């Protein structure tokens, strides 16, 4: 991306500059809020440019190339112009099934693609399917680019000979478990109802992308082959290369690897009109949820329609901004809802405008729905203000600028170019969208809302209760189609190229300084985009909670950005939106943080807001009561969510109730504690933990430290610590020894069981855990790990299994997560124990191939691991937390290259003991308990409401 030189903020704001004049909320405010001047949106938009070269191979493959030599990596992104909207009746889910199959190996690269990708050190690697497209992407070290292109071209042109009946059945089972995992979530069936209501029979967007289990089971080998041949040719594809490459080299390599692939049939993606319902449609659903949820939806035009930006702006004004009308009226105002939103989900042919509200317990859903419609009708009748539009546009442009720091991944520059080419035939379509946001008027927004949202809508009300039966909830897949197909005649191809020498990471130089009050500043520079990230960390975290006041630390942090002594909650949100800034608060187990994500041209005003939040929070009683109600609703919601339920139960089981780590990892606490917290408690918590002598400031910016320090000193340098001694967290309570046991949390109607197991290791986060983590890459913390390969890639019982060492500063837990289909819950725990015991005690330790794969992956991936300012900031913070040197990332490669299988085996055996694992299983006890009883491990059954 190219940015014009940044001039002084005064010059940027000299003409047509939005000024947000903020009136103090009370006459007694100690300081008047400053007028916040922001760089104009039009000025920011003109800065954004992604230069590219475009060419087309003779076989029809469109290639886009963007040079960015800031890091020795290249993003490879392949987009196929086929998605679920292109699936005919009876073949729903085929596009998504093929996304999985194309990771399963090709004719000249057999076996899982995760193996060579891990070996080359790929980062940001994934594949996704949506209504309009299928894509595959990875960011690789420059010396690995040729191998990556060989692999992508092999699955494009040499795929079918590698798909066996066994592979098809395996990935069919994995996809079905992915579907169960989504269906198992609260409100997990809403999308199906929404699509079927908004789109008539036969409409391309009527079925979900993941498809029907019956259709997937019916897929024969020949049907799958025909689908591939019809849709995945080079002439139906776009290849984007972004990063450390020239157009000349890109042309040479793409012709070499993709040029021999013959063109496929001409694919004409499905056309689709925007349907209008003949009359309003209502549906009442029941689910095991804690809050009634209201959804109101319309089908609206696709992403190239001129009405889409006005509709998106209108959605943000209504319920997208933190200062949105629905937030102000329903959440902050009459407090009848605990969460609201409105948004436009944009697709190529159509989009969906959706309003959502979670009703506060005890409130009347019908009355809340009428309030929503009244607010919407007011917006349609009168339109938005220019100030609201300015704030929406600034937020959108700011997010786009910050996202384009990355060359690949889910939202980087390769994605921007590919989406424009695929959907609009124009790689620079992102510029048209940015310009539309910068120029949209209140009248245009009002006209679009009047045109599209005065049509009949679909309203769904999901009530707490027993979920209605649905055909897809079968515990086990039905019989798959095994009709044989003739063998594929393979075509000879060149050998897979080797990977060149990958240089060690050059981590940005870390500089340290102090503010005039002694607060330490840790800084690194990243100059790709005009953005600054600041994290002010305090030595507190969720572990700072007293046992009688669980949730107090996080509740206090939540209150900080809900108003200051000069700005109420709405004014504070508006100020951030006007600046394109985002202030957020949060906590890990060991640290509390107040963060700023800002555009550098608006840095001075953004840091002034940050300082106001840190130094002068209002901690208003009315806001405390509102957030208390919201927190109670969040705790109730956690008791309906499989993962959240398990994470509420396990910490106390392994750490004990007396440990600061032995409480729900969410930090939300429990009802009794939250109800008991007073305003005095909150103010005392703030005074105790949020103080300059307990703080460190981490900064990553395009601006040099010499320009950052004066800004920080002006706002935070005069912050004086209190006279009292700094608080210290008490970790003196002994951690109890554990033995194998199972706690089964009964969650009826669960098509999948969520398994969370673990133990507390003897090690602490400040110990050197590099060898243990490398060993665990083989055992549990990698797609290719023993446990994921077994439960997902061999047995297809799960969509994904993981085991990892959590990044706590003190004694660390080893945690195993395994969502599995309900009828395999007991066998899954048995299989996990078998894998752990084989690895640790059964003589099946790390193999030479696994060692080399781990060494290659853990060293080569360093090149792409610190591409963005966010990744660098995270490294600065984790290095400080865990006591590592500033150049720690640069030390990893040499130490990793020296590892041996014996070292990895010894580290794992010394640390992990599966006989001490405590297992929490969230599932339907009527289905699961007999399976667990058969394991011979003590089983305790608990109700979800008690967690």
ZARO-382757 format. One record per residue (C-alpha): residue in three letters; x, y, z. Coordinates in steps of 0.001 Angstrom, whole numbers, plus 500000, padded with zeros to 6 digits. Layout:
<rs>
ALAXYZ ...
</rs>
This chain:
<rs>
UNK500000500000500000 UNK501264503492499224 UNK500466506435501444 UNK501119510051500590 UNK503419511805503068 UNK501584512702506231 UNK501511516399506965 UNK500936518062510276 UNK497508517457511731 UNK496851521191511769 UNK497254521285508011 UNK495020518261507558 UNK492340519875509620 UNK492556523378508245 UNK489794522997505665 UNK486417521272506043 UNK487536519557509201 UNK484888517835511288 UNK484885519276514783 UNK483111517429517551 UNK482213519955520197 UNK481612518015523363 UNK479641519527526180 UNK480564518297529668 UNK477756516142531060 UNK477538518042534333 UNK478226521560535446 UNK480441520204538179 UNK482836518478535816 UNK486405519181536847 UNK487650519841533334 UNK485977520825530099 UNK486201518324527293 UNK488343519619524419 UNK487095520093520889 UNK488432517068519018 UNK489661517791515513 UNK489842514895513108 UNK491440514524509698 UNK488725514669507009 UNK487561511346505603 UNK488240512516502068 UNK491862513174503019 UNK492254509710504508 UNK490646508038501502 UNK493094509674499086 UNK495982508152501015 UNK494944504565500277 UNK496400502870497224 UNK497302499267496443 UNK499380499363493233 UNK499011496178491207 UNK499827494531487912 UNK497220492406486173 UNK497676489798483475 UNK495808486740482187 UNK497391483424481247 UNK496348481763477964 UNK494217479266479928 UNK492160482113481395 UNK493715482413484879 UNK493579486026486064 UNK496686487042488024 UNK497030490156490215 UNK500423491120491654 UNK501165493672494379 UNK504726494477495484 UNK505350495020499203 UNK508886494324500357 UNK508469495276504036 UNK508855491610505026 UNK510336488595503182 UNK506952486958502669 UNK504411486589499870 UNK500670486168500302 UNK499237483576497920 UNK495474483843497504 UNK493438481731495066 UNK489769482624494575 UNK487396480317492716 UNK484272481895491311 UNK481975479283492822 UNK480101479220496105 UNK477001477764497656 UNK474675479939495549 UNK475866477968492522 UNK474757474610493961 UNK471672473058492353 UNK469013471266494369 UNK470326468039495850 UNK473930469256495904 UNK473831471713498780 UNK477112471848500667 UNK479221470696497705 UNK481301473880497479 UNK482130473706501156 UNK482800469951500968 UNK485287470622498178 UNK487028473246500258 UNK487802470402502682 UNK488657467871499985 UNK491153470254498400 UNK493102470322501660 UNK493256466521501638 UNK496015466171499045 UNK496432466181495272 UNK497946463787492754 UNK501500465087493079 UNK501249466169496713 UNK499429463291498428 UNK498287463547502021 UNK497111466553503979 UNK498153469922502560 UNK498736471026506134 UNK501924468939506145 UNK503833470812503410 UNK502294474128504440 UNK503430473624508031 UNK506848472528506773 UNK507309475703504726 UNK506296477960507638 UNK503030479228506158 UNK501075481721508242 UNK497524483023507817 UNK496728479745506055 UNK493137478694505572 UNK490345478118503132 UNK486811479456503244 UNK483564479002501384 UNK480701481466501214 UNK477684482049499009 UNK479706483528496140 UNK483209482065496286 UNK485704479563497570 UNK489200480729498465 UNK492495479332499689 UNK495238481512501102 UNK498551481376502866 UNK501440483736503508 UNK504786482040502955 UNK508468482965503255 UNK509758484135499884 UNK512042481084499437 UNK508976478832499815 UNK506898480638497172 UNK507598478211494330 UNK506527475233496432 UNK503364477059497473 UNK502525477780493825 UNK503197474149492932 UNK500747473027495624 UNK498035475513494658 UNK498364474615490980 UNK498339470899491774 UNK495016471084493558 UNK493649473239490752 UNK494719471013487877 UNK495714467638489291 UNK493218466931492019 UNK490763464194491175 UNK493183461273491155 UNK493869461904494852 UNK490232461761495971 UNK489475458260497130 UNK486236456968498584 UNK487964456924501971 UNK488970460590501629 UNK485476461582500545 UNK483882459775503498 UNK486380461235505944 UNK485871464852504885 UNK482121464330504624 UNK482181463324508295 UNK484353466318509257 UNK481971468719507505 UNK478993467151509235 UNK480700467702512588 UNK481430471293511620 UNK477712471674511001 UNK476827470065514329 UNK479265472390516084 UNK477480475420514659 UNK474011474026515261 UNK474962473263518871 UNK475458476947519699 UNK472704479099521213 UNK470549480553518401 UNK472361478103516105 UNK469297477379513953 UNK468375480982513184 UNK470325481277509924 UNK468411478412508353 UNK465089480020509256 UNK466220483431508009 UNK467354482175504598 UNK464242480053504058 UNK461981482961504975 UNK463686485689502925 UNK464351483683499759 UNK461753481647497847 UNK462090478020496760 UNK464763477705494088 UNK466509480979494957 UNK470323480505494938 UNK470734482070498389 UNK468010480048500111 UNK470213477283501517 UNK473103477692503929 UNK476682477315502747 UNK477356474288504917 UNK474490472468503230 UNK472367469474504088 UNK473693466311505677 UNK471390464284503436 UNK472817465935500309 UNK476366465351501532 UNK475612461687502219 UNK474102461337498753 UNK477251462638497036 UNK478804459867494948 UNK482375459871493719 UNK481276460636490157 UNK479006463464491283 UNK481908465011493198 UNK484211464704490183 UNK481681466329487888 UNK481276469233490311 UNK485023469829490372 UNK485469469669486615 UNK482642472165486092 UNK483789474827488545 UNK487496474816489448 UNK489281475507486167 UNK491861478295485838 UNK489461480357483718 UNK487115480429486725 UNK489840481520489132 UNK491844484500490348 UNK495364484263491750 UNK496712487140493826 UNK500367487400494833 UNK501061490207497293 UNK504342490890499044 UNK508010490286498336 UNK507712489642494596 UNK507948491548491327 UNK505437491367488468 UNK508120489916486217 UNK508879487068488593 UNK505170486489489169 UNK504549486137485429 UNK507398483638485112 UNK506272481491488045 UNK502552481494487331 UNK503158480458483725 UNK505498477708484932 UNK503110476200487468 UNK499609477161486332 UNK500141477592482574 UNK499925473876481659 UNK496517473455483318 UNK493840473340480586 UNK490881475688480761 UNK487677474213482111 UNK484069474752481085 UNK482886478338481059 UNK481205478878484407 UNK478365481351484689 UNK477701482012488380 UNK474068481935489342 UNK472065485092488841 UNK469710486090491614 UNK467119488809491924 UNK466432490595495205 UNK463135489089496378 UNK460406491037498124 UNK458166489227500566 UNK454477489491499613 UNK453586490098503264 UNK455404490265506618 UNK456562486873507903 UNK456873486029511597 UNK458348482985513231 UNK458662482104516909 UNK461477479706517753 UNK462620478151521021 UNK466164477395522013 UNK468163476733525152 UNK469119480382525506 UNK469086482867528363 UNK467685485877526525 UNK464835486384524117 UNK466322487531520823 UNK464503489564518176 UNK465718489560514563 UNK464133491682511831 UNK465508491070508332 UNK465122492169504713 UNK466739491005501490 UNK468474494019499910 UNK470760494564496885 UNK474213493068496387 UNK477572494678496970 UNK477961496362493578 UNK474580498104493771 UNK474788501881494405 UNK472301501539497263 UNK474531499208499267 UNK476806501838500822 UNK473857504071501841 UNK472138501007503347 UNK475313500015505195 UNK475715503539506539 UNK472085503504507639 UNK472628500180509420 UNK475612501608511280 UNK473699504700512343 UNK470830502524513504 UNK472768499838515368 UNK476376499500514234 UNK478136502396515929 UNK478836502271519648 UNK476785505497519730 UNK474048504092517499 UNK470425505059517924 UNK469426501600519128 UNK472271501567521662 UNK471397505007522945 UNK467670504314523198 UNK467419500645524199 UNK470704499807525953 UNK471739503092527561 UNK468335504773527573 UNK465356502732528741 UNK467643499675529235 UNK465147497190527858 UNK467849495380525834 UNK471269494104526869 UNK472677494083523326 UNK471575495499519978 UNK472997495612516480 UNK472114496236512885 UNK474239495372509901 UNK474279494511506231 UNK475760491141505236 UNK476775491836501646 UNK476985489236498912 UNK477485489454495159 UNK473841489322494021 UNK471909490133497199 UNK472553491197500764 UNK470729490847504084 UNK469880493816506295 UNK469399492516509836 UNK468414494159513118 UNK469069492158516277 UNK468216492781519922 UNK468727490639523006 UNK465898491543525362 UNK466753492235528978 UNK465310489520531231 UNK461968490619532621 UNK461186492995529770 UNK458358492484527281 UNK459741491347523892 UNK456719492756522059 UNK457297496191523563 UNK461000496070522658 UNK460129495107519107 UNK457789498091518822 UNK460499500384520156 UNK462911499050517515 UNK460402499676514756 UNK459694503160516093 UNK463399504067516075 UNK463803502596512599 UNK460782504475511278 UNK462133507688512743 UNK465402507174510890 UNK463540506414507660 UNK461281509430508048 UNK463949511969508920 UNK467218510451507760 UNK470549510489509583 UNK472485513603510505 UNK475636514595508665 UNK477574514093511887 UNK476352510495512143 UNK477415509854508547 UNK480826511400509153 UNK481413509111512105 UNK480341505999510205 UNK482564506912507267 UNK485561507635509471 UNK485197504328511285 UNK484885502408508011 UNK487886504084506394 UNK489981503704509545 UNK489225499988509735 UNK490059499565506052 UNK493385501390506399 UNK494431499378509433 UNK493372496092507843 UNK495432496711504733 UNK498652496620506736 UNK498607492876506061 UNK499431491451502637 UNK497210488377503015 UNK495081486608505586 UNK491368487185505983 UNK491358490919505237 UNK494649492120503778 UNK495605493663500472 UNK495332490424498508 UNK491724490100499661 UNK490861493657498629 UNK492189493083495119 UNK490612489636494718 UNK487163490692495919 UNK487083493630493534 UNK488128491518490564 UNK485748488664491382 UNK482620490615492218 UNK483005493799490197 UNK485586492982487546 UNK487736495757489028 UNK490629495161491472 UNK490259498777492582 UNK486636498416493542 UNK487726499095497133 UNK488509502666496033 UNK485000503131494718 UNK483612501867498015 UNK485854504185500045 UNK484855507118497861 UNK481194506250498293 UNK481563506273502078 UNK483377509603501923 UNK480700511266499784 UNK477405509667500844 UNK474765512168501949 UNK471921512035504471 UNK469449512193501606 UNK470991509161499892 UNK470882507135503090 UNK467302508137503773 UNK466240507303500209 UNK467841503855500349 UNK466220503076503698 UNK462826504238502427 UNK463182502167499276 UNK464241498889500860 UNK463138498837504508 UNK459533499859504017 UNK458975496482502312 UNK457650493485504291 UNK460201492005506669 UNK460948488651508278 UNK460778488777512072 UNK462086485913514188 UNK461664485808517948 UNK463758483184519713 UNK462446482414523196 UNK464129480467526005 UNK462796476914526040 UNK463215473472524596 UNK464522473561521040 UNK462079472288518428 UNK463135469044516778 UNK464948469439513478 UNK465977466869510933 UNK469679467687511007 UNK470180466821514672 UNK470910463115514149 UNK473696462004516478 UNK475426459915513808 UNK475648460392510036 UNK473473458243507832 UNK474891455895505234 UNK477055457589502642 UNK476808456936498899 UNK479567454532497866 UNK478740454187494161 UNK482129453454492502 UNK483601455586489739 UNK486197454664487110 UNK489874455317487927 UNK491391458673487019 UNK494151458714484419 UNK496913460785485952 UNK499044463249483992 UNK502805463360484585 UNK504064466569486159 UNK507285468201487284 UNK508685467375490694 UNK507726469497493677 UNK510308472283494058 UNK512449472492497160 UNK512340475356499643 UNK515274477747499660 UNK517086478999502722 UNK514758481050504930 UNK516544483852506781 UNK515952484476510465 UNK513379487043511535 UNK514534490654511827 UNK512299491761514697 UNK511817495530514950 UNK514255497273517259 UNK512689497770520675 UNK513237501118522372 UNK512553501924526005 UNK511875505255527639 UNK510144506742530667 UNK507502509399531060 UNK508294512230533431 UNK506367510402536168 UNK508518507280535763 UNK506035505122533796 UNK507955502884531422 UNK507306503033527669 UNK508222500064525432 UNK508143500998521743 UNK508675499505518277 UNK508114501061514867 UNK505985499684512038 UNK505582502137509161 UNK503339500314506672 UNK500202502310507491 UNK499566505602509340 UNK498325503950512512 UNK499322503732516159 UNK498505501042518701 UNK498950501713522416 UNK498376499293525286 UNK498557500602528838 UNK498976497512531011 UNK498538497210534755 UNK499798494384536971 UNK496311493227537934 UNK494203491003535686 UNK491434488602536607 UNK493692487146539282 UNK493328490437541197 UNK489740489559542132 UNK489132488738545783 UNK487295485384546180 UNK484247487213547568 UNK484155489700544680 UNK484658487596541561 UNK484100489692538449 UNK484954493004540123 UNK488134493671538133 UNK486460493129534766 UNK483339495055535792 UNK485494497994536868 UNK487361497869533552 UNK484084497757531643 UNK483007500926533438 UNK486124502868532462 UNK485048503390528859 UNK481408504052529757 UNK482004507718530504 UNK484505510071532079 UNK484130513151534250 UNK483983515240531054 UNK482217512918528590 UNK479244510657529144 UNK479158507209527522 UNK477524508389524306 UNK479820511391523928 UNK482868509216524496 UNK481712506777521814 UNK481003509624519408 UNK484434511134519987 UNK486168507843519168 UNK484083507397516038 UNK484873510917514848 UNK488600510223515193 UNK488569506718513708 UNK489901505538517067 UNK488938502664519306 UNK489513502543523049 UNK488954499189524695 UNK489504497626528086 UNK490121494043529047 UNK492024491621531205 UNK494003488416530964 UNK494571486325534045 UNK497628488433534947 UNK497238491867533397 UNK494564494513532957 UNK494828496649529840 UNK493383499828528390 UNK494135499999524676 UNK493989502553521897 UNK493896501805518183 UNK494254505139516382 UNK494950506784513061 UNK498273508557513439 UNK497035511830511908 UNK494525511954514779 UNK496925510718517458 UNK497007513758519750 UNK493249513904520183 UNK493001510106520438 UNK495582509923523231 UNK493730512720525018 UNK490634510496525014 UNK492658507522526214 UNK494064509545529101 UNK490596510782530009 UNK489401507178530267 UNK492397506103532342 UNK492711509081534670 UNK489201510496534963 UNK486599507723534653 UNK483159508699535893 UNK482347505273537384 UNK478800506593537470 UNK476272504732539644 UNK473717504625536834 UNK476255503056534476 UNK477233500559537167 UNK473616499420537475 UNK473265499123533716 UNK476473497100533382 UNK475494494981536383 UNK472313493946534558 UNK474295493283531397 UNK476849491219533302 UNK474140489108534920 UNK472728488474531458 UNK476208487503530222 UNK476610484989533047 UNK473209483515532223 UNK474253483319528557 UNK477482481535529491 UNK475373478805531055 UNK473808478116527651 UNK477076477964525677 UNK479029474685525617 UNK482542476164525690 UNK481644478836528232 UNK480055476265530544 UNK483188474142530482 UNK485429477142531094 UNK483317478144534085 UNK483704474716535667 UNK487268473572534974 UNK489465476275536608 UNK488271475584540152 UNK488495471826539576 UNK492212471970538733 UNK493441475045540643 UNK491169474969543677 UNK488839477753544780 UNK491554479543546797 UNK493854480130543813 UNK493624483432541903 UNK493547481244538777 UNK490756479038540115 UNK487821481044538812 UNK485948481194535480 UNK488397482142532752 UNK485904484650531306 UNK486322486845534381 UNK482603487453534574 UNK482265486070538119 UNK478997484696539478 UNK475585486185540216 UNK476015486489543962 UNK479273488350543624 UNK478066490677540873 UNK474919491541542822 UNK476996492375545912 UNK479388494823544219 UNK478849498430545289 UNK479965501737543824 UNK482468501957546687 UNK483876498555545685 UNK484390499725542118 UNK486083502962543142 UNK488325501136545585 UNK489263498588542903 UNK490144501378540484 UNK492235503229543056 UNK494027500040544082 UNK495020498689540687 UNK494851501474538053 UNK497863503572539036 UNK500916504825537112 UNK503485502929539179 UNK501776499644538253 UNK501572500553534568 UNK503658499951531470 UNK502867501541528139 UNK503460499513524962 UNK503422501375521640 UNK503734500336517995 UNK503439503189515517 UNK504544504535512180 UNK505628507643514096 UNK509088507613515730 UNK509391507415519492 UNK510603511010519581 UNK507163512105518352 UNK505228509672520547 UNK506785510581523905 UNK505671514241523972 UNK502096513175523234 UNK502129510607526039 UNK503840512977528467 UNK501299515693527781 UNK498425513431528769 UNK499853510866531189 UNK503177512288532380 UNK501629514288535216 UNK499683511319536557 UNK500984510910540101 UNK500890507554541923 UNK499138507377545285 UNK501118507243548521 UNK499933503724549327 UNK502107500732548518 UNK501504498892545255 UNK499179495912545703 UNK500436492369545342 UNK498352489373544282 UNK498348486437546668 UNK499328483126545083 UNK500244481441548368 UNK497329478991548396 UNK498498475464547516 UNK497241473964544253 UNK495585470614545004 UNK496791467416543413 UNK494220466044540985 UNK493281462573539875 UNK491337461452536830 UNK487665462349537044 UNK484845463491534763 UNK482368466258535503 UNK479403465954533141 UNK477362469136532749 UNK473943468181531459 UNK472905470191528404 UNK469935468413526806 UNK469404468375523043 UNK473125468731522289 UNK474053467061518974 UNK477686467474519979 UNK479542467197523289 UNK482136469772524278 UNK485106468191526063 UNK487548470311528054 UNK490214468539530066 UNK493453469415531736 UNK495794469700534658 UNK498015472328536280 UNK501645471803535321 UNK504567472237537704 UNK505964474858535316 UNK505264478594535329 UNK504893480885532353 UNK508135482619533248 UNK510009479320532826 UNK511607478484529509 UNK508849476468527810 UNK510198476448524255 UNK511065472737524272 UNK507783471704525896 UNK505765473760523415 UNK507689472249520507 UNK506951468760521835 UNK503314469688522231 UNK503164470823518592 UNK503551467126517805 UNK501187465928520507 UNK498367468473520675 UNK498848472042519438 UNK498883471769515670 UNK496506470692512927 UNK498873467781512307 UNK499123466891516007 UNK498555463325517112 UNK495199464038518750 UNK493734466148515914 UNK494967463719513273 UNK493268460905515151 UNK489901462423516094 UNK489414464618513022 UNK491494463312510140 UNK491241459582510906 UNK487983459087512807 UNK486098462242511633 UNK484450462544515048 UNK485317466230515426 UNK485819469426513470 UNK489004470135515430 UNK490890469072518584 UNK493645470935520399 UNK495849470737523497 UNK497979473685524597 UNK499856475314527452 UNK498043478521528459 UNK500111481703528638 UNK499740482533532335 UNK502629484137534227 UNK502297481753537182 UNK501609478013537229 UNK500292477171533783 UNK497442474837532871 UNK497613472271530094 UNK494193472320528417 UNK492635469869525950 UNK489580470926523911 UNK487586468467521836 UNK484069469118520498 UNK482871465701519297 UNK479665464208517959 UNK477505463136520874 UNK477556459390520227 UNK481382459375520281 UNK481895461261523552 UNK483131458337525624 UNK485187456821522802 UNK486741460259522175 UNK488036460560525747 UNK489296456990525509 UNK491069457820522233 UNK492587460982523698 UNK493928459098526692 UNK495294456449524354 UNK497144459055522288 UNK498601460730525376 UNK499673457435526947 UNK501178456120523710 UNK503178459316523295 UNK504291459690526917 UNK504595456099528125 UNK504081453747525213 UNK507293454303523303 UNK505617456307520539 UNK507389459604521086 UNK508427462195518516 UNK509526460709515203 UNK512365462193513123 UNK509814463357510518 UNK507715465074513182 UNK510822466717514625 UNK511890468085511254 UNK508371469298510474 UNK508217471066513840 UNK511648472658513430 UNK510883473824509901 UNK507450475137510765 UNK508450476900513974 UNK511444478639512379 UNK510237479400508867 UNK506915480818510084 UNK508734483553512021 UNK509087485591508815 UNK505329486045508563 UNK504474486076512252 UNK505317489724512947 UNK504128491390509744 UNK501569493638511434 UNK501763496185514213 UNK499221494170516183 UNK501487491108516116 UNK504484493173517180 UNK502505494767520006 UNK501396491342521211 UNK505021490169521236 UNK506155493195523236 UNK503480492520525833 UNK504003488761526105 UNK507792489161526311 UNK507346491556529219 UNK504765489368530965 UNK506869486219530732 UNK510227487853531461 UNK511716487337528022 UNK514330489584526361 UNK513156492161523832 UNK514791490237520985 UNK513225486927521998 UNK511687486257518531 UNK515173486448517010 UNK516484483792519413 UNK513828481187518617 UNK515244479850515338 UNK518722478913516575 UNK517374477196519681 UNK514679475372517721 UNK517112474159515057 UNK519159472487517786 UNK516284470429519202 UNK516379466609519243 UNK513652463992519534 UNK515062462993522920 UNK514742466550524235 UNK511139466825523069 UNK510187463453524524 UNK511823464266527853 UNK510133467666528110 UNK506672466228527438 UNK507133463293529811 UNK508371465545532606 UNK505463467963532313 UNK502282466154531224 UNK500512463459533208 UNK497156462344531729 UNK496376460367534898 UNK495850463761536567 UNK493511465131533895 UNK490142466384535043 UNK487614466202532206 UNK484606468491531897 UNK482038467276529382 UNK479119469487528324 UNK476494467388526605 UNK473191465586526792 UNK473529463361529880 UNK470879460952528626 UNK473092460204525617 UNK476551460709527084 UNK476580459323530640 UNK476423455614529709 UNK479431456149527441 UNK481377457876530215 UNK480479455255532821 UNK482048452637530558 UNK485441454364530820 UNK485959453414534447 UNK486639457022535471 UNK484510458565538245 UNK481671460632536782 UNK479845463492538517 UNK476758464975536857 UNK475950468656537327 UNK473173470896536081 UNK474192473738533780 UNK472458476255536039 UNK474890475522538892 UNK478031476483537005 
</rs>
